[in-house]
Amino acid sequence: MRRRYRALAVMAVLGCSPLLPAAAQQGFGALGQPQAAHEQPLRVPVNIPAQPLLGALRAFGLQTHSQVLFQEALLAGLQAEAVYGMFTPQEALERLLAHTGLAIATARARSFTLKAAQTQGAQRPAFDPQALS
C-alpha cells in the first residue's frame, strides 16, 4: 500500500492559497536559510488556540516559518492544545503535540517530521530480578 504524506510549508501555503492576503507574504525572504551551528534558535511569538491538529499545524507553519511533514492518517481525530508565548519552533511544536500520541521524528532548521510516539506498552520492560522470586 502506498503511504500518502502531506507537507505543510509556509512557502507552499502562501504560494497556493488564495485565502491569504498579499501582505502576509512579506518578510519570508530568508526561509530555507540554514542557521549557523553556533546560533541559538530564535524564539518567536506563537498564538495558536486549541483546535484540530491539522489547523494547528497550519498556524504553526505560518507563525514560525517552518515546515511539518507527516502521514495524513496520523492526524485523524487529534486535537492540539493551545500554545501561547515566545518559543523556539521546536518548543512550540512539542507543545502542540502534547497528549496527541505524536512526536517529532526529525528536526532540521525549521523542518520537522512527525511520527507516532512510542507508547509505554510498546517499550521493553526493564529486567527486575526480584520479580523472579
N, C-alpha and C positions, 0 to 999 in steps of 0.2 A: 504494500500500500504506500502510495506517495504521500509524504507529510507536507502539509501546507504551512508555510511560515509567513509571518506578517512582520513588517518593519514599520515602525513609526519614526519618522525622521523629520526634523524641523524643515529641512530643505524640501523633502517630498511633500509634506503637508502644505507648505507655503506655495510650492510650485503647482500643486494640483487642486487646491481648494478654492472655489470661487467665493467662499463664505468669509474669508479673511480679508480685512481691509489692507490696502496697499501700504499704509503707514506701519502696519505690523511687520512688514518685510524689511524695514530699515534696521541697520545695525547687525546684520547677520554675515558680514563680510569675512569674519575670522573663523567661521565654522570649519571644522576639519583640521585646524592647525594643531599639531601635537604640542603638548606642554613640555617644557624643558624638564629634565629629571629633577632639578633642584627646586622647581617651583611648587609651592603648595597649591592644592586645588582651591579655586576661589569659591567662597560662599556666595550664594545668590538668593534673592528673596523668592520664597515659594509660597504660593497661596492656592492650595488645592482643597476644595471641600470634599467631604465623604461622598462617594459616588461609585457607580460600576467601575471596575478596574480599567477597562478599555478607555473610558473617558478620562480617568485619572492619568493614565499613561500618555494620552494625547496632551493633556495640560502640562504634564511633567516635561515632555519633549519641547514644547513651546517655551516654557518658562526657564528651562535650564540649557536650552540649545543642545539637547542630547538626542541620541537615537536609541531605541529599545527594540531588540529582536526577540521574537517569541513564537511558539506554536500557538495558533489561534485557539485550538481546543483547550489549552491550559487556562484561559481566562473565563470560560463558560461559568456564569453564575457567581463570579467572585466580586466582592466589594472592597474598595480601598478605603482606608481610614483617612480622615482629614489630616493634612500636613500644612502647617503654617509656621513661618520663621525663616531664618537665614541658615542655609545648609549647603554643603558641597552637593553636587549632583548625586553622588553615590549615597550619601546620608539620606537625602530626600527619597530616593528610590527605595532604600531599605525600609524607611518608614511607611511608604505606600504599600509595600509588600508584606508588612507585618500582619500576621494572622490570616494570610491567604493560602499558605502552603506552597508558595513560590519563593525562589531565592535567585540571587544573581549568580549565574554560572561563570561568566567572564565579564571583566570590566576593563576597558581601554579608554583612553582620552575621550570622554563623553560618548561612549558607545558601550551599551550593555546588552548581554544576552541573558534571558531568563530560563529557568528550569524548575521542575517540580522539586521542592525541598525534600531532603531525606527525612523520613519520619522516625520517631523513636522505635516503633515496632520493626522497622526495616534495618536498624542498626544491629550489629552483632553484640550480644550481651557480654559484659566483662566476666572473666573467669572468677568464680568465688569458691575457693577450696572449702569453706565452711558449709557450703550448700550440699556437699557430698556426704557429710556426716549425719 
